[in-house]
Amino acid sequence: MANQHALEEGERMGSFTHELRNFLHTANLAFFAAKAGNLPLFGATGAVLERSLVGLGKLIDHSIEDARTTSDDGAKWKLFSLSDFINETKHAASLAAQLRGCGFVISI
């Protein structure tokens, strides 16, 4: 049972660090694009930066909240908007492509 708990904790921490890295990477992309003068900080670039920073804040808040509560009720599922996720991914990929001087097109 202890090994199972350690495995679950490792998976939870891996998921946390993966999400943290994704938000930070996207925020950095938006920041460096704005800093380079290629894209203004309003519109899609500012929206990507804002969503990434808000996501980082929420992730940190949730991790603090989880650390304060000691519960063994298993995994906690959270609903999210698939449309928002796809839109955020599209904006982040478009921003990364623009920083590299490439085009990015998504067909519906």
Gaussian input, Z-matrix of N, CA and C with variables (Angstrom, degrees):
# hf/3-21g

backbone

0 1
 N
 C     1     B1
 C     2     B2     1     A1
 N     3     B3     2     A2     1     D1
 C     4     B4     3     A3     2     D2
 C     5     B5     4     A4     3     D3
 N     6     B6     5     A5     4     D4
 C     7     B7     6     A6     5     D5
 C     8     B8     7     A7     6     D6
 N     9     B9     8     A8     7     D7
 C    10    B10     9     A9     8     D8
 C    11    B11    10    A10     9     D9
 N    12    B12    11    A11    10    D10
 C    13    B13    12    A12    11    D11
 C    14    B14    13    A13    12    D12
 N    15    B15    14    A14    13    D13
 C    16    B16    15    A15    14    D14
 C    17    B17    16    A16    15    D15
 N    18    B18    17    A17    16    D16
 C    19    B19    18    A18    17    D17
 C    20    B20    19    A19    18    D18
 N    21    B21    20    A20    19    D19
 C    22    B22    21    A21    20    D20
 C    23    B23    22    A22    21    D21
 N    24    B24    23    A23    22    D22
 C    25    B25    24    A24    23    D23
 C    26    B26    25    A25    24    D24
 N    27    B27    26    A26    25    D25
 C    28    B28    27    A27    26    D26
 C    29    B29    28    A28    27    D27
 N    30    B30    29    A29    28    D28
 C    31    B31    30    A30    29    D29
 C    32    B32    31    A31    30    D30
 N    33    B33    32    A32    31    D31
 C    34    B34    33    A33    32    D32
 C    35    B35    34    A34    33    D33
 N    36    B36    35    A35    34    D34
 C    37    B37    36    A36    35    D35
 C    38    B38    37    A37    36    D36
 N    39    B39    38    A38    37    D37
 C    40    B40    39    A39    38    D38
 C    41    B41    40    A40    39    D39
 N    42    B42    41    A41    40    D40
 C    43    B43    42    A42    41    D41
 C    44    B44    43    A43    42    D42
 N    45    B45    44    A44    43    D43
 C    46    B46    45    A45    44    D44
 C    47    B47    46    A46    45    D45
 N    48    B48    47    A47    46    D46
 C    49    B49    48    A48    47    D47
 C    50    B50    49    A49    48    D48
 N    51    B51    50    A50    49    D49
 C    52    B52    51    A51    50    D50
 C    53    B53    52    A52    51    D51
 N    54    B54    53    A53    52    D52
 C    55    B55    54    A54    53    D53
 C    56    B56    55    A55    54    D54
 N    57    B57    56    A56    55    D55
 C    58    B58    57    A57    56    D56
 C    59    B59    58    A58    57    D57
 N    60    B60    59    A59    58    D58
 C    61    B61    60    A60    59    D59
 C    62    B62    61    A61    60    D60
 N    63    B63    62    A62    61    D61
 C    64    B64    63    A63    62    D62
 C    65    B65    64    A64    63    D63
 N    66    B66    65    A65    64    D64
 C    67    B67    66    A66    65    D65
 C    68    B68    67    A67    66    D66
 N    69    B69    68    A68    67    D67
 C    70    B70    69    A69    68    D68
 C    71    B71    70    A70    69    D69
 N    72    B72    71    A71    70    D70
 C    73    B73    72    A72    71    D71
 C    74    B74    73    A73    72    D72
 N    75    B75    74    A74    73    D73
 C    76    B76    75    A75    74    D74
 C    77    B77    76    A76    75    D75
 N    78    B78    77    A77    76    D76
 C    79    B79    78    A78    77    D77
 C    80    B80    79    A79    78    D78
 N    81    B81    80    A80    79    D79
 C    82    B82    81    A81    80    D80
 C    83    B83    82    A82    81    D81
 N    84    B84    83    A83    82    D82
 C    85    B85    84    A84    83    D83
 C    86    B86    85    A85    84    D84
 N    87    B87    86    A86    85    D85
 C    88    B88    87    A87    86    D86
 C    89    B89    88    A88    87    D87
 N    90    B90    89    A89    88    D88
 C    91    B91    90    A90    89    D89
 C    92    B92    91    A91    90    D90
 N    93    B93    92    A92    91    D91
 C    94    B94    93    A93    92    D92
 C    95    B95    94    A94    93    D93
 N    96    B96    95    A95    94    D94
 C    97    B97    96    A96    95    D95
 C    98    B98    97    A97    96    D96
 N    99    B99    98    A98    97    D97
 C   100   B100    99    A99    98    D98
 C   101   B101   100   A100    99    D99
 N   102   B102   101   A101   100   D100
 C   103   B103   102   A102   101   D101
 C   104   B104   103   A103   102   D102
 N   105   B105   104   A104   103   D103
 C   106   B106   105   A105   104   D104
 C   107   B107   106   A106   105   D105
 N   108   B108   107   A107   106   D106
 C   109   B109   108   A108   107   D107
 C   110   B110   109   A109   108   D108
 N   111   B111   110   A110   109   D109
 C   112   B112   111   A111   110   D110
 C   113   B113   112   A112   111   D111
 N   114   B114   113   A113   112   D112
 C   115   B115   114   A114   113   D113
 C   116   B116   115   A115   114   D114
 N   117   B117   116   A116   115   D115
 C   118   B118   117   A117   116   D116
 C   119   B119   118   A118   117   D117
 N   120   B120   119   A119   118   D118
 C   121   B121   120   A120   119   D119
 C   122   B122   121   A121   120   D120
 N   123   B123   122   A122   121   D121
 C   124   B124   123   A123   122   D122
 C   125   B125   124   A124   123   D123
 N   126   B126   125   A125   124   D124
 C   127   B127   126   A126   125   D125
 C   128   B128   127   A127   126   D126
 N   129   B129   128   A128   127   D127
 C   130   B130   129   A129   128   D128
 C   131   B131   130   A130   129   D129
 N   132   B132   131   A131   130   D130
 C   133   B133   132   A132   131   D131
 C   134   B134   133   A133   132   D132
 N   135   B135   134   A134   133   D133
 C   136   B136   135   A135   134   D134
 C   137   B137   136   A136   135   D135
 N   138   B138   137   A137   136   D136
 C   139   B139   138   A138   137   D137
 C   140   B140   139   A139   138   D138
 N   141   B141   140   A140   139   D139
 C   142   B142   141   A141   140   D140
 C   143   B143   142   A142   141   D141
 N   144   B144   143   A143   142   D142
 C   145   B145   144   A144   143   D143
 C   146   B146   145   A145   144   D144
 N   147   B147   146   A146   145   D145
 C   148   B148   147   A147   146   D146
 C   149   B149   148   A148   147   D147
 N   150   B150   149   A149   148   D148
 C   151   B151   150   A150   149   D149
 C   152   B152   151   A151   150   D150
 N   153   B153   152   A152   151   D151
 C   154   B154   153   A153   152   D152
 C   155   B155   154   A154   153   D153
 N   156   B156   155   A155   154   D154
 C   157   B157   156   A156   155   D155
 C   158   B158   157   A157   156   D156
 N   159   B159   158   A158   157   D157
 C   160   B160   159   A159   158   D158
 C   161   B161   160   A160   159   D159
 N   162   B162   161   A161   160   D160
 C   163   B163   162   A162   161   D161
 C   164   B164   163   A163   162   D162
 N   165   B165   164   A164   163   D163
 C   166   B166   165   A165   164   D164
 C   167   B167   166   A166   165   D165
 N   168   B168   167   A167   166   D166
 C   169   B169   168   A168   167   D167
 C   170   B170   169   A169   168   D168
 N   171   B171   170   A170   169   D169
 C   172   B172   171   A171   170   D170
 C   173   B173   172   A172   171   D171
 N   174   B174   173   A173   172   D172
 C   175   B175   174   A174   173   D173
 C   176   B176   175   A175   174   D174
 N   177   B177   176   A176   175   D175
 C   178   B178   177   A177   176   D176
 C   179   B179   178   A178   177   D177
 N   180   B180   179   A179   178   D178
 C   181   B181   180   A180   179   D179
 C   182   B182   181   A181   180   D180
 N   183   B183   182   A182   181   D181
 C   184   B184   183   A183   182   D182
 C   185   B185   184   A184   183   D183
 N   186   B186   185   A185   184   D184
 C   187   B187   186   A186   185   D185
 C   188   B188   187   A187   186   D186
 N   189   B189   188   A188   187   D187
 C   190   B190   189   A189   188   D188
 C   191   B191   190   A190   189   D189
 N   192   B192   191   A191   190   D190
 C   193   B193   192   A192   191   D191
 C   194   B194   193   A193   192   D192
 N   195   B195   194   A194   193   D193
 C   196   B196   195   A195   194   D194
 C   197   B197   196   A196   195   D195
 N   198   B198   197   A197   196   D196
 C   199   B199   198   A198   197   D197
 C   200   B200   199   A199   198   D198
 N   201   B201   200   A200   199   D199
 C   202   B202   201   A201   200   D200
 C   203   B203   202   A202   201   D201
 N   204   B204   203   A203   202   D202
 C   205   B205   204   A204   203   D203
 C   206   B206   205   A205   204   D204
 N   207   B207   206   A206   205   D205
 C   208   B208   207   A207   206   D206
 C   209   B209   208   A208   207   D207
 N   210   B210   209   A209   208   D208
 C   211   B211   210   A210   209   D209
 C   212   B212   211   A211   210   D210
 N   213   B213   212   A212   211   D211
 C   214   B214   213   A213   212   D212
 C   215   B215   214   A214   213   D213
 N   216   B216   215   A215   214   D214
 C   217   B217   216   A216   215   D215
 C   218   B218   217   A217   216   D216
 N   219   B219   218   A218   217   D217
 C   220   B220   219   A219   218   D218
 C   221   B221   220   A220   219   D219
 N   222   B222   221   A221   220   D220
 C   223   B223   222   A222   221   D221
 C   224   B224   223   A223   222   D222
 N   225   B225   224   A224   223   D223
 C   226   B226   225   A225   224   D224
 C   227   B227   226   A226   225   D225
 N   228   B228   227   A227   226   D226
 C   229   B229   228   A228   227   D227
 C   230   B230   229   A229   228   D228
 N   231   B231   230   A230   229   D229
 C   232   B232   231   A231   230   D230
 C   233   B233   232   A232   231   D231
 N   234   B234   233   A233   232   D232
 C   235   B235   234   A234   233   D233
 C   236   B236   235   A235   234   D234
 N   237   B237   236   A236   235   D235
 C   238   B238   237   A237   236   D236
 C   239   B239   238   A238   237   D237
 N   240   B240   239   A239   238   D238
 C   241   B241   240   A240   239   D239
 C   242   B242   241   A241   240   D240
 N   243   B243   242   A242   241   D241
 C   244   B244   243   A243   242   D242
 C   245   B245   244   A244   243   D243
 N   246   B246   245   A245   244   D244
 C   247   B247   246   A246   245   D245
 C   248   B248   247   A247   246   D246
 N   249   B249   248   A248   247   D247
 C   250   B250   249   A249   248   D248
 C   251   B251   250   A250   249   D249
 N   252   B252   251   A251   250   D250
 C   253   B253   252   A252   251   D251
 C   254   B254   253   A253   252   D252
 N   255   B255   254   A254   253   D253
 C   256   B256   255   A255   254   D254
 C   257   B257   256   A256   255   D255
 N   258   B258   257   A257   256   D256
 C   259   B259   258   A258   257   D257
 C   260   B260   259   A259   258   D258
 N   261   B261   260   A260   259   D259
 C   262   B262   261   A261   260   D260
 C   263   B263   262   A262   261   D261
 N   264   B264   263   A263   262   D262
 C   265   B265   264   A264   263   D263
 C   266   B266   265   A265   264   D264
 N   267   B267   266   A266   265   D265
 C   268   B268   267   A267   266   D266
 C   269   B269   268   A268   267   D267
 N   270   B270   269   A269   268   D268
 C   271   B271   270   A270   269   D269
 C   272   B272   271   A271   270   D270
 N   273   B273   272   A272   271   D271
 C   274   B274   273   A273   272   D272
 C   275   B275   274   A274   273   D273
 N   276   B276   275   A275   274   D274
 C   277   B277   276   A276   275   D275
 C   278   B278   277   A277   276   D276
 N   279   B279   278   A278   277   D277
 C   280   B280   279   A279   278   D278
 C   281   B281   280   A280   279   D279
 N   282   B282   281   A281   280   D280
 C   283   B283   282   A282   281   D281
 C   284   B284   283   A283   282   D282
 N   285   B285   284   A284   283   D283
 C   286   B286   285   A285   284   D284
 C   287   B287   286   A286   285   D285
 N   288   B288   287   A287   286   D286
 C   289   B289   288   A288   287   D287
 C   290   B290   289   A289   288   D288
 N   291   B291   290   A290   289   D289
 C   292   B292   291   A291   290   D290
 C   293   B293   292   A292   291   D291
 N   294   B294   293   A293   292   D292
 C   295   B295   294   A294   293   D293
 C   296   B296   295   A295   294   D294
 N   297   B297   296   A296   295   D295
 C   298   B298   297   A297   296   D296
 C   299   B299   298   A298   297   D297
 N   300   B300   299   A299   298   D298
 C   301   B301   300   A300   299   D299
 C   302   B302   301   A301   300   D300
 N   303   B303   302   A302   301   D301
 C   304   B304   303   A303   302   D302
 C   305   B305   304   A304   303   D303
 N   306   B306   305   A305   304   D304
 C   307   B307   306   A306   305   D305
 C   308   B308   307   A307   306   D306
 N   309   B309   308   A308   307   D307
 C   310   B310   309   A309   308   D308
 C   311   B311   310   A310   309   D309
 N   312   B312   311   A311   310   D310
 C   313   B313   312   A312   311   D311
 C   314   B314   313   A313   312   D312
 N   315   B315   314   A314   313   D313
 C   316   B316   315   A315   314   D314
 C   317   B317   316   A316   315   D315
 N   318   B318   317   A317   316   D316
 C   319   B319   318   A318   317   D317
 C   320   B320   319   A319   318   D318
 N   321   B321   320   A320   319   D319
 C   322   B322   321   A321   320   D320
 C   323   B323   322   A322   321   D321

   B1=1.4503
   B2=1.5273
   B3=1.3223
   B4=1.4610
   B5=1.5204
   B6=1.3472
   B7=1.4675
   B8=1.5213
   B9=1.3285
   B10=1.4708
   B11=1.5268
   B12=1.3332
   B13=1.4688
   B14=1.5264
   B15=1.3192
   B16=1.4726
   B17=1.5233
   B18=1.3237
   B19=1.4615
   B20=1.5234
   B21=1.3407
   B22=1.4649
   B23=1.5267
   B24=1.3198
   B25=1.4698
   B26=1.5271
   B27=1.3225
   B28=1.4668
   B29=1.5130
   B30=1.3299
   B31=1.4642
   B32=1.5282
   B33=1.3304
   B34=1.4686
   B35=1.5213
   B36=1.3255
   B37=1.4638
   B38=1.5304
   B39=1.3240
   B40=1.4617
   B41=1.5183
   B42=1.3199
   B43=1.4591
   B44=1.5261
   B45=1.3333
   B46=1.4688
   B47=1.5296
   B48=1.3239
   B49=1.4677
   B50=1.5210
   B51=1.3271
   B52=1.4652
   B53=1.5319
   B54=1.3325
   B55=1.4664
   B56=1.5237
   B57=1.3115
   B58=1.4587
   B59=1.5292
   B60=1.3258
   B61=1.4668
   B62=1.5344
   B63=1.3348
   B64=1.4670
   B65=1.5256
   B66=1.3482
   B67=1.4628
   B68=1.5261
   B69=1.3193
   B70=1.4626
   B71=1.5275
   B72=1.3182
   B73=1.4675
   B74=1.5296
   B75=1.3245
   B76=1.4635
   B77=1.5292
   B78=1.3265
   B79=1.4687
   B80=1.5243
   B81=1.3326
   B82=1.4663
   B83=1.5229
   B84=1.3363
   B85=1.4667
   B86=1.5214
   B87=1.3227
   B88=1.4664
   B89=1.5204
   B90=1.3262
   B91=1.4626
   B92=1.5231
   B93=1.3374
   B94=1.4618
   B95=1.5282
   B96=1.3387
   B97=1.4649
   B98=1.5182
   B99=1.3192
   B100=1.4638
   B101=1.5207
   B102=1.3216
   B103=1.4632
   B104=1.5288
   B105=1.3216
   B106=1.4592
   B107=1.5214
   B108=1.3313
   B109=1.4644
   B110=1.5093
   B111=1.3272
   B112=1.4600
   B113=1.5243
   B114=1.3201
   B115=1.4563
   B116=1.5199
   B117=1.3111
   B118=1.4683
   B119=1.5267
   B120=1.3152
   B121=1.4568
   B122=1.5278
   B123=1.2947
   B124=1.4556
   B125=1.5209
   B126=1.2746
   B127=1.4576
   B128=1.5228
   B129=1.3282
   B130=1.4662
   B131=1.5254
   B132=1.3363
   B133=1.4641
   B134=1.5222
   B135=1.3113
   B136=1.4597
   B137=1.5096
   B138=1.3309
   B139=1.4663
   B140=1.5216
   B141=1.3341
   B142=1.4635
   B143=1.5227
   B144=1.3295
   B145=1.4613
   B146=1.5224
   B147=1.3191
   B148=1.4660
   B149=1.5274
   B150=1.3411
   B151=1.4693
   B152=1.5253
   B153=1.3156
   B154=1.4607
   B155=1.5172
   B156=1.3235
   B157=1.4561
   B158=1.5241
   B159=1.3308
   B160=1.4669
   B161=1.5338
   B162=1.3276
   B163=1.4662
   B164=1.5189
   B165=1.3345
   B166=1.4694
   B167=1.5248
   B168=1.3247
   B169=1.4570
   B170=1.5149
   B171=1.3307
   B172=1.4674
   B173=1.5260
   B174=1.3217
   B175=1.4570
   B176=1.5306
   B177=1.3008
   B178=1.4629
   B179=1.5217
   B180=1.3361
   B181=1.4649
   B182=1.5272
   B183=1.3367
   B184=1.4659
   B185=1.5256
   B186=1.3205
   B187=1.4654
   B188=1.5246
   B189=1.3246
   B190=1.4661
   B191=1.5254
   B192=1.3300
   B193=1.4628
   B194=1.5285
   B195=1.3282
   B196=1.4638
   B197=1.5193
   B198=1.3237
   B199=1.4635
   B200=1.5286
   B201=1.3070
   B202=1.4731
   B203=1.5176
   B204=1.3215
   B205=1.4648
   B206=1.5193
   B207=1.2812
   B208=1.4607
   B209=1.5069
   B210=1.3195
   B211=1.4520
   B212=1.5143
   B213=1.2980
   B214=1.4617
   B215=1.5147
   B216=1.3318
   B217=1.4655
   B218=1.5229
   B219=1.3169
   B220=1.4632
   B221=1.5076
   B222=1.3338
   B223=1.4573
   B224=1.5253
   B225=1.3031
   B226=1.4560
   B227=1.5253
   B228=1.3065
   B229=1.4572
   B230=1.5180
   B231=1.3150
   B232=1.4494
   B233=1.5264
   B234=1.3164
   B235=1.4540
   B236=1.5239
   B237=1.3180
   B238=1.4487
   B239=1.5179
   B240=1.3077
   B241=1.4540
   B242=1.5248
   B243=1.3207
   B244=1.4518
   B245=1.5317
   B246=1.3166
   B247=1.4590
   B248=1.5285
   B249=1.3387
   B250=1.4698
   B251=1.5172
   B252=1.3396
   B253=1.4617
   B254=1.5253
   B255=1.3265
   B256=1.4648
   B257=1.5207
   B258=1.3316
   B259=1.4600
   B260=1.5263
   B261=1.3265
   B262=1.4620
   B263=1.5352
   B264=1.3216
   B265=1.4642
   B266=1.5179
   B267=1.3278
   B268=1.4685
   B269=1.5296
   B270=1.3417
   B271=1.4673
   B272=1.5250
   B273=1.3218
   B274=1.4654
   B275=1.5270
   B276=1.3340
   B277=1.4654
   B278=1.5205
   B279=1.3215
   B280=1.4571
   B281=1.5207
   B282=1.3214
   B283=1.4623
   B284=1.5267
   B285=1.3267
   B286=1.4666
   B287=1.5264
   B288=1.3300
   B289=1.4621
   B290=1.5295
   B291=1.3438
   B292=1.4599
   B293=1.5250
   B294=1.3233
   B295=1.4662
   B296=1.5220
   B297=1.3178
   B298=1.4677
   B299=1.5264
   B300=1.3295
   B301=1.4515
   B302=1.5217
   B303=1.3131
   B304=1.4594
   B305=1.5281
   B306=1.2909
   B307=1.4504
   B308=1.5242
   B309=1.3087
   B310=1.4655
   B311=1.5149
   B312=1.3226
   B313=1.4540
   B314=1.5227
   B315=1.3128
   B316=1.4639
   B317=1.5140
   B318=1.3201
   B319=1.4578
   B320=1.5219
   B321=1.3111
   B322=1.4692
   B323=1.5111
   A1=110.94
   A2=117.18
   A3=120.66
   A4=111.16
   A5=116.02
   A6=119.49
   A7=110.90
   A8=116.84
   A9=121.18
   A10=110.38
   A11=115.87
   A12=120.08
   A13=110.54
   A14=116.93
   A15=120.75
   A16=110.70
   A17=116.66
   A18=121.14
   A19=111.00
   A20=115.89
   A21=119.96
   A22=111.26
   A23=116.96
   A24=121.01
   A25=110.18
   A26=116.74
   A27=120.72
   A28=112.02
   A29=116.57
   A30=121.04
   A31=110.81
   A32=116.07
   A33=120.08
   A34=110.53
   A35=116.74
   A36=120.10
   A37=111.05
   A38=116.37
   A39=119.81
   A40=111.51
   A41=116.28
   A42=121.18
   A43=110.69
   A44=116.11
   A45=121.06
   A46=110.95
   A47=117.15
   A48=119.21
   A49=111.61
   A50=117.31
   A51=120.73
   A52=110.23
   A53=117.04
   A54=120.78
   A55=110.78
   A56=116.63
   A57=121.75
   A58=110.63
   A59=115.88
   A60=120.80
   A61=111.13
   A62=117.53
   A63=120.41
   A64=111.70
   A65=117.09
   A66=120.11
   A67=111.06
   A68=116.81
   A69=120.94
   A70=111.01
   A71=116.89
   A72=120.66
   A73=110.97
   A74=116.78
   A75=120.77
   A76=111.15
   A77=117.25
   A78=120.64
   A79=110.07
   A80=117.39
   A81=120.78
   A82=111.80
   A83=117.12
   A84=120.33
   A85=110.84
   A86=116.22
   A87=120.49
   A88=111.03
   A89=117.05
   A90=120.97
   A91=111.18
   A92=117.27
   A93=120.07
   A94=112.13
   A95=117.34
   A96=119.94
   A97=109.82
   A98=117.14
   A99=120.69
   A100=110.28
   A101=117.38
   A102=121.92
   A103=111.59
   A104=116.43
   A105=120.58
   A106=112.11
   A107=115.21
   A108=118.94
   A109=113.35
   A110=116.80
   A111=120.42
   A112=112.33
   A113=116.21
   A114=120.20
   A115=109.32
   A116=116.99
   A117=119.37
   A118=110.90
   A119=115.96
   A120=120.88
   A121=112.21
   A122=117.66
   A123=120.73
   A124=106.48
   A125=116.98
   A126=120.24
   A127=110.85
   A128=116.23
   A129=121.41
   A130=112.40
   A131=117.80
   A132=120.58
   A133=111.41
   A134=116.47
   A135=120.65
   A136=111.81
   A137=116.75
   A138=120.53
   A139=110.98
   A140=116.68
   A141=120.62
   A142=110.22
   A143=116.40
   A144=120.13
   A145=110.85
   A146=116.46
   A147=120.16
   A148=111.61
   A149=117.13
   A150=119.84
   A151=111.28
   A152=116.67
   A153=119.83
   A154=111.36
   A155=116.99
   A156=120.14
   A157=111.46
   A158=116.97
   A159=120.51
   A160=109.01
   A161=116.63
   A162=120.69
   A163=111.93
   A164=116.69
   A165=120.40
   A166=110.53
   A167=116.35
   A168=120.57
   A169=112.09
   A170=116.50
   A171=120.35
   A172=111.16
   A173=116.39
   A174=120.59
   A175=110.93
   A176=116.25
   A177=120.62
   A178=110.46
   A179=117.38
   A180=120.61
   A181=111.57
   A182=116.40
   A183=120.08
   A184=111.32
   A185=116.96
   A186=119.13
   A187=110.77
   A188=117.37
   A189=120.75
   A190=109.77
   A191=115.58
   A192=120.42
   A193=110.92
   A194=116.66
   A195=120.66
   A196=111.46
   A197=116.69
   A198=120.05
   A199=111.03
   A200=116.86
   A201=120.98
   A202=112.69
   A203=116.69
   A204=119.48
   A205=109.17
   A206=115.61
   A207=120.93
   A208=107.30
   A209=115.37
   A210=121.29
   A211=109.17
   A212=116.23
   A213=121.94
   A214=111.31
   A215=116.87
   A216=119.39
   A217=112.94
   A218=118.40
   A219=121.95
   A220=113.37
   A221=114.88
   A222=121.80
   A223=110.98
   A224=115.39
   A225=121.42
   A226=107.75
   A227=116.05
   A228=121.35
   A229=108.97
   A230=115.57
   A231=120.38
   A232=108.47
   A233=116.51
   A234=121.09
   A235=109.92
   A236=116.00
   A237=121.24
   A238=108.39
   A239=115.31
   A240=121.36
   A241=109.58
   A242=116.82
   A243=121.10
   A244=110.44
   A245=116.24
   A246=121.12
   A247=111.13
   A248=116.74
   A249=120.28
   A250=111.20
   A251=116.79
   A252=121.20
   A253=111.01
   A254=116.83
   A255=121.04
   A256=110.38
   A257=117.41
   A258=121.35
   A259=110.87
   A260=117.01
   A261=121.17
   A262=110.64
   A263=116.60
   A264=121.12
   A265=110.46
   A266=116.64
   A267=121.52
   A268=110.67
   A269=117.35
   A270=120.47
   A271=111.46
   A272=117.47
   A273=120.83
   A274=110.56
   A275=117.66
   A276=120.83
   A277=111.03
   A278=117.45
   A279=121.72
   A280=110.98
   A281=116.07
   A282=121.27
   A283=110.79
   A284=117.22
   A285=121.13
   A286=110.79
   A287=116.87
   A288=120.51
   A289=111.11
   A290=117.23
   A291=120.83
   A292=111.17
   A293=117.48
   A294=120.58
   A295=111.71
   A296=116.11
   A297=121.03
   A298=112.28
   A299=115.99
   A300=120.36
   A301=113.68
   A302=116.59
   A303=121.21
   A304=109.67
   A305=115.14
   A306=120.88
   A307=109.57
   A308=115.94
   A309=120.92
   A310=107.86
   A311=115.96
   A312=121.30
   A313=108.55
   A314=115.90
   A315=121.26
   A316=107.22
   A317=116.10
   A318=118.90
   A319=108.76
   A320=114.53
   A321=120.51
   A322=109.72
   D1=-36.90
   D2=179.87
   D3=-65.10
   D4=-38.09
   D5=178.15
   D6=-65.15
   D7=-39.61
   D8=178.68
   D9=-62.85
   D10=-43.21
   D11=178.77
   D12=-63.62
   D13=-42.28
   D14=178.84
   D15=-64.04
   D16=-39.10
   D17=178.39
   D18=-64.65
   D19=-45.40
   D20=178.70
   D21=-63.27
   D22=-40.29
   D23=178.70
   D24=-64.78
   D25=-40.70
   D26=177.30
   D27=-62.62
   D28=-41.23
   D29=177.90
   D30=-65.57
   D31=-40.38
   D32=179.32
   D33=-63.84
   D34=-43.86
   D35=179.60
   D36=-67.62
   D37=-37.04
   D38=176.79
   D39=-62.71
   D40=-42.30
   D41=177.66
   D42=-63.89
   D43=-43.97
   D44=179.16
   D45=-59.57
   D46=-49.25
   D47=-177.77
   D48=-67.50
   D49=-33.02
   D50=176.97
   D51=-64.28
   D52=-46.99
   D53=178.20
   D54=-63.04
   D55=-42.61
   D56=178.95
   D57=-58.95
   D58=-47.20
   D59=179.57
   D60=-62.49
   D61=-41.63
   D62=-179.55
   D63=-62.53
   D64=-46.96
   D65=178.27
   D66=-61.67
   D67=-43.72
   D68=-178.96
   D69=-64.99
   D70=-42.28
   D71=179.59
   D72=-61.88
   D73=-45.42
   D74=-179.84
   D75=-65.42
   D76=-41.03
   D77=177.27
   D78=-62.53
   D79=-41.70
   D80=178.21
   D81=-63.05
   D82=-41.57
   D83=177.91
   D84=-57.62
   D85=-48.31
   D86=-179.08
   D87=-64.67
   D88=-42.44
   D89=-179.61
   D90=-63.05
   D91=-48.48
   D92=-177.82
   D93=-66.91
   D94=-32.39
   D95=176.09
   D96=-65.65
   D97=-44.09
   D98=179.29
   D99=-66.99
   D100=-42.03
   D101=-178.79
   D102=-64.26
   D103=-37.72
   D104=179.97
   D105=-71.62
   D106=-11.57
   D107=179.10
   D108=83.41
   D109=3.65
   D110=-179.37
   D111=-73.74
   D112=-33.37
   D113=-175.41
   D114=-136.71
   D115=140.95
   D116=177.77
   D117=-72.89
   D118=159.89
   D119=-178.29
   D120=-85.02
   D121=10.48
   D122=172.47
   D123=-112.85
   D124=173.26
   D125=-177.61
   D126=75.82
   D127=-146.13
   D128=-174.47
   D129=-63.24
   D130=-39.15
   D131=-178.97
   D132=-62.91
   D133=-47.73
   D134=178.21
   D135=-65.16
   D136=-37.04
   D137=179.27
   D138=-65.77
   D139=-41.36
   D140=177.62
   D141=-63.35
   D142=-45.47
   D143=179.44
   D144=-62.42
   D145=-45.19
   D146=-179.38
   D147=-62.82
   D148=-47.19
   D149=-179.81
   D150=-62.80
   D151=-37.09
   D152=179.00
   D153=-66.84
   D154=-43.61
   D155=179.36
   D156=-67.83
   D157=-38.79
   D158=176.44
   D159=-64.46
   D160=-42.50
   D161=178.14
   D162=-61.45
   D163=-42.10
   D164=176.54
   D165=-60.56
   D166=-45.26
   D167=179.64
   D168=-60.78
   D169=-45.45
   D170=179.32
   D171=-64.25
   D172=-41.68
   D173=179.66
   D174=-61.46
   D175=-43.33
   D176=178.51
   D177=-66.90
   D178=-43.77
   D179=177.75
   D180=-59.32
   D181=-44.13
   D182=179.96
   D183=-65.56
   D184=-37.20
   D185=179.99
   D186=-68.41
   D187=-36.45
   D188=176.10
   D189=-66.49
   D190=-42.62
   D191=178.42
   D192=-62.10
   D193=-43.28
   D194=178.41
   D195=-63.89
   D196=-37.41
   D197=179.98
   D198=-67.11
   D199=-30.72
   D200=-179.34
   D201=-77.20
   D202=-28.91
   D203=-178.80
   D204=-97.97
   D205=137.28
   D206=176.49
   D207=-113.13
   D208=98.04
   D209=-176.98
   D210=-130.62
   D211=138.91
   D212=177.22
   D213=-112.30
   D214=33.76
   D215=-177.41
   D216=-87.74
   D217=14.64
   D218=174.59
   D219=87.57
   D220=-162.84
   D221=-176.16
   D222=-68.34
   D223=146.53
   D224=177.39
   D225=-110.57
   D226=121.19
   D227=179.69
   D228=-93.14
   D229=143.83
   D230=-179.84
   D231=-133.00
   D232=130.43
   D233=177.35
   D234=-76.75
   D235=147.50
   D236=175.91
   D237=-146.68
   D238=161.85
   D239=-179.47
   D240=-83.75
   D241=116.89
   D242=177.83
   D243=-64.88
   D244=-37.11
   D245=178.40
   D246=-61.10
   D247=-45.46
   D248=177.79
   D249=-63.06
   D250=-40.38
   D251=179.26
   D252=-62.25
   D253=-46.48
   D254=179.75
   D255=-64.60
   D256=-41.97
   D257=179.09
   D258=-62.80
   D259=-43.81
   D260=178.66
   D261=-62.47
   D262=-42.23
   D263=178.69
   D264=-63.24
   D265=-41.33
   D266=178.42
   D267=-61.49
   D268=-46.40
   D269=179.73
   D270=-64.59
   D271=-41.79
   D272=-179.69
   D273=-65.02
   D274=-43.55
   D275=179.35
   D276=-66.08
   D277=-39.35
   D278=177.70
   D279=-63.31
   D280=-42.56
   D281=178.74
   D282=-63.97
   D283=-43.93
   D284=178.56
   D285=-62.31
   D286=-40.45
   D287=178.72
   D288=-64.93
   D289=-43.43
   D290=-179.91
   D291=-63.10
   D292=-38.35
   D293=178.60
   D294=-64.06
   D295=-26.34
   D296=-179.94
   D297=-97.23
   D298=5.15
   D299=178.75
   D300=75.23
   D301=24.18
   D302=-178.86
   D303=-112.25
   D304=162.51
   D305=173.73
   D306=-95.04
   D307=157.69
   D308=178.30
   D309=-142.08
   D310=123.05
   D311=-177.14
   D312=-129.11
   D313=136.71
   D314=174.94
   D315=-117.84
   D316=126.28
   D317=176.35
   D318=-95.00
   D319=141.28
   D320=-175.88
   D321=-77.66

